[in-house]
C-alpha cells in the first residue's frame, strides 16, 4: 500500500511504496502533462514492486507551476526537485538503506539524467521511457549511472535524439526498442515490456 508523503522544503507530494525485503527503490519523474497518478506510471511501478523494488512516485511541480508551459520544460528546476526527493529518500527511515534508481519519462527523463549528472548523486541506474535526453545534452557525459534508453520502434523522432544521447553516456548504457510501440507505449504489451526491462536493468546494477 502506498504511503502519501510530503517532501520538504517545497513540499513535493509523493506516494511511497516499499515491499517487504525490498532490494532497492526507484524514484519516478514523469513527463509534462502527466502526474504521479498516471496510468502508465502506476502500471510500471506495480511491476517493479512485484520484483521486490520500492517506488516513489512524485510530482515535481506544484499544481500552479504545472499550468505554466515554461515550468514543464525547465529541466534545471525539475532536476533540482528530483535531487530534493533523492536526499529525502536517503534520510527517510523506511528507505535510507536502499539503493536508488531513477525512472523518467519524456521531460522527466531529461530531469533524471540532469540530476544523475551531479557529482555526489547516489543513483545506481537510470531508465528513460520515451525520454528527451536532448534536453539534458550538456551534462550527459557527466552521468555515471548506467542508463537504459527505452524507445518505441515507431517513435522515429525520439529515437534519433536517444541514439545521439547514447554516444554521450557512459559505455555501460544501452538503447533498446520496444517493437511496435509509439511514443506513449499504449500498444498491447508495450508497457509491460517497459516495466520488465526497467526492473531487470535496476536489479542487474544493484551493488553486490
C-alpha positions in Angstrom: 0.0 0.0 0.0 1.3 3.5 -0.9 2.1 5.9 1.8 1.3 9.6 0.9 4.3 11.7 1.7 5.2 15.4 1.6 8.9 16.0 0.9 10.2 19.3 2.3 11.0 22.0 2.0 8.8 22.8 -1.1 7.0 20.4 -0.3 6.8 17.8 -3.0 3.8 15.5 -3.0 4.5 11.8 -3.4 3.4 8.2 -2.9 5.9 5.8 -1.4 5.6 2.0 -1.6 8.2 -0.3 -0.2 7.6 -4.1 -0.3 8.9 -6.4 2.3 12.6 -7.1 2.0 12.9 -4.5 -0.8 16.2 -4.6 -2.7 16.2 -1.0 -3.8 13.9 1.9 -4.6 13.1 3.7 -7.9 12.1 7.3 -7.9 9.8 8.3 -10.8 10.0 11.5 -12.7 7.0 11.8 -15.1 6.8 13.9 -18.2 4.8 17.0 -18.8 1.0 16.6 -18.8 1.2 13.5 -16.5 1.2 13.0 -12.8 2.1 10.5 -10.1 -1.4 9.1 -10.6 -0.8 8.5 -14.3 -1.9 5.0 -15.5 1.4 4.3 -17.2 3.5 5.3 -14.2 1.3 3.3 -11.9 1.5 0.2 -14.1 5.3 0.3 -14.3 5.6 0.9 -10.5 3.3 -2.0 -9.7 5.5 -4.4 -11.7 8.7 -3.1 -10.0 7.1 -3.7 -6.6 6.3 -7.2 -7.7 10.0 -7.6 -8.5 10.9 -6.6 -4.9 11.7 -2.9 -5.6 10.3 0.1 -3.7 8.8 3.0 -5.7 8.4 6.7 -5.0 6.1 8.5 -7.4 6.3 12.3 -7.1 5.0 15.4 -8.8 8.0 17.7 -9.5 5.8 20.7 -10.0 3.1 22.2 -7.8 -0.4 22.4 -9.3 0.1 26.1 -10.1 3.5 25.5 -11.7 2.1 22.7 -13.8 -0.2 25.2 -15.6 2.9 27.1 -16.8 4.3 25.6 -20.0 7.7 27.1 -19.3 7.9 25.3 -16.0 7.1 21.9 -17.6 10.3 22.3 -19.7 12.5 23.8 -17.1 14.9 20.9 -16.7 17.0 22.6 -14.1 14.0 23.2 -11.9 12.7 19.6 -12.4 16.1 18.2 -11.7 16.5 20.2 -8.5 13.2 18.9 -7.2 14.3 15.3 -8.1 17.5 15.9 -6.1 15.5 17.1 -3.2 13.5 13.9 -3.3 16.7 11.8 -3.5 18.1 13.4 -0.4 14.8 12.7 1.4 14.9 9.0 0.4 18.4 8.8 1.8 17.2 10.2 5.1 13.7 8.6 5.5 13.8 5.7 7.9 12.0 3.2 5.6 14.2 3.9 2.6 17.5 5.2 3.8 19.3 1.8 3.4 18.0 1.1 -0.1 20.0 1.6 -3.3 18.3 4.3 -5.5 17.5 4.4 -9.2 15.6 6.9 -11.4 12.8 6.1 -13.9 12.0 9.1 -16.1 9.5 9.6 -19.0 9.6 12.3 -21.6 10.8 15.5 -20.0 11.1 13.6 -16.7 13.8 11.5 -18.3 15.8 14.7 -19.0 15.4 15.8 -15.4 16.5 12.3 -14.2 19.7 12.5 -16.4 20.4 16.1 -15.3 20.1 15.1 -11.7 22.2 12.0 -12.2 25.0 14.2 -13.6 25.5 15.8 -10.2 28.9 14.7 -8.7 27.5 13.3 -5.5 24.4 11.7 -6.9 24.0 8.2 -5.4 21.8 6.6 -8.0 22.9 3.2 -9.3 20.9 3.2 -12.5 18.6 5.4 -14.7 15.8 4.2 -17.0 14.3 6.5 -19.6 11.0 5.7 -21.3 10.3 7.7 -24.5 12.7 10.2 -23.0 14.0 13.6 -24.1 17.7 13.2 -23.2 18.4 16.0 -25.7 17.1 18.5 -23.1 19.9 17.5 -20.8 22.6 17.2 -23.5 25.1 19.5 -21.9 25.5 17.2 -18.9 25.0 13.7 -20.3 28.8 13.0 -20.3 28.8 13.5 -16.5 26.2 10.8 -15.8 28.0 7.9 -14.2 25.0 5.7 -13.6 24.3 3.0 -16.3 21.4 4.3 -18.3 18.8 2.3 -20.2 17.0 4.3 -23.0 13.7 2.7 -24.0 12.1 3.9 -27.2 9.1 2.8 -29.2 10.2 1.4 -32.6 7.5 3.6 -34.2 8.7 6.8 -32.4 11.2 7.9 -35.0 11.7 11.5 -33.7 12.5 10.4 -30.2 14.7 7.5 -31.4 17.0 10.0 -33.2 17.6 12.0 -30.1 18.1 8.9 -27.9 20.6 7.5 -30.4 22.6 10.7 -30.3 22.4 10.8 -26.4 23.7 7.2 -26.2 27.0 8.3 -27.7 27.4 10.8 -24.8 26.5 8.5 -22.0 28.9 6.1 -20.2 29.8 2.8 -22.0 27.5 0.7 -19.8 24.4 2.5 -21.1 22.1 0.9 -23.7 19.4 1.8 -26.2 16.5 -0.7 -26.6 13.5 -0.7 -28.9 10.0 -1.7 -27.8 8.9 -3.2 -31.0 5.6 -1.9 -32.4 5.3 0.8 -29.8 4.6 4.5 -30.3 5.6 7.4 -28.0 3.0 6.7 -25.3 3.5 2.9 -25.3 -0.2 2.3 -25.5 0.0 -0.7 -27.7 -0.8 -4.2 -26.2 2.2 -5.5 -24.3 4.4 -2.4 -24.8 4.1 -1.0 -21.2 4.6 -4.5 -19.8 7.9 -4.8 -21.8 9.0 -1.4 -20.4 8.3 -2.4 -16.8 10.1 -5.8 -17.2 13.2 -4.2 -18.8 13.3 -1.4 -16.3 13.2 -3.8 -13.4 15.8 -6.1 -14.8 18.1 -3.1 -15.5 17.9 -1.9 -11.9 18.3 -5.3 -10.4 21.3 -6.0 -12.7 23.1 -2.9 -11.5 22.4 -3.2 -7.7 25.6 -3.2 -5.6 26.9 -6.6 -4.5 
